[in-house]
Amino acid sequence: MSDTLEIVSNDDAIYEHIKEIIQEESQKFVLEIFSFEFELVESHTNFIEENELFIPYENYLFTKEILLEIFKVLKMNDVEFASTTLAKLNKEIEFLDFKYKEFKKNIKNVKLLFSNNLASKSDIIYYLNSEIINFKKHKNLSENMQKELQSLEKMFYKFKHYYLLEFSDIYFEYKTYIEDSFKQILNSYLLYFEKLMWIEAKKSEKIVEKFNVLSIKNLDTKSYLIYQLKVMQPYSSKYNKYLKALRNYK
Amino acid sequence: MNLDFNLEDIEIFLDISEEIENESPNQSLKKLLSVQDRIDIFKDIDSMELKALVYDVEFKKYKFKDYIIKDGEYSENIFFIIKGECHIFKNNKNIAKLSPGETFGEIGAIFKQERTADVVAANNDTVLLKFKIDEENLEFNARALAILYKNLAFAISNKLQELNIAYINIKK
């Protein structure tokens, strides 16, 4: 990668300066693209860190749909069982999950993003491009000038390629960071959601009665999954998903 | 970006955090955690990570001549001998004896291969701890899985070395 830039300049100081400009411009542009998501995950990550909330080693993302489904079932049995905290947590999980899926869906081809957007916004690319245009404006270019133009165009092409590689690195670094943060936040919130859901379900007479009627041993996810596995069509995809979800409950 | 959670919500979260911290694992898992240091493939894995790494943890008693593993079968169980001994048979020939503290079945379980030998209890009251590894949880337990694979590579290398020595001795 650095070989390409060395063609642009062999001078170390200029090389470093240009590299710095490219990185600054790329970072600014990536933050512009991901501004909402970046701010969203930063605020939730800070909240989790400040309050020392757990991020479990178990994968609760895998059980997310099951937990949200249980929440709906419990609500059907007692519409008033959920506190405002639990309701807020449920809303927050659904919102974050939606934004996470949207984020993954909107990830663009980095080459297209660069050529369609960044290339026109970059000061340094704009400057080099206008130099070439100015050069081309000269009428009756001498042979030497034509050679110079050719080498300038070649250099510009290589420079853009180098720029794309730098931009791509920064773009994917942010993309990975945001994606990982979404997963960590959701995993943590799902753990708290699950715990709080059962704490509150146990306080509801209607839910406790319903579980007794169904002979579900305890008011927890494990017992609920075991009950569902007994009454469900075996070896269907839902059955396998429920069976796999049991792994989180030792 | 302002979050919707207020002080009252945070207090509830902190209570749950305390509950999680004080949660005690079930008996089988507790036992597995207590012998964790003796199981080579779990060396250097944090106990919280180990809790998330294993599932279907169970203690099982076997009688003399009970089959623990059958050649050609498929299962993901790994076994740790708590009490008693086990014999390994290949083509009805007794090829090895396993003692308390030894682990077996890990290669077939991790590499999803058919079992390559029979393992039979050598005494009455042979007690084994069996468990499975949740390999699909790479997202949140990558460190533990990486260590597990490293330990496993080491265990396989040791077994190969033992086989080499045995082969050299036979040749002599």
Interface residues (C-beta under 8 A of the other chain):
Chain A: E39 L40 E42 S43 H44 F47 N51 E52 L53 F54 I55 P56 Y57 E58 N59 L61 F62 S83 T84 T85 K88 L89 K91 E92 K183 Q184 N187 L191 Y192 K195 L196 I199 K244 L246 R247 N248 K250
Chain B: M1 N2 L3 D4 F5 E8 D9 I10 I12 F13 L14 I16 S17 E19 I20 P25 N26 S28 L29 M48 E49 K51 A52 L53 V54 Y55 D56 V57 D134 E136 N137 E139 F140 N141 A144
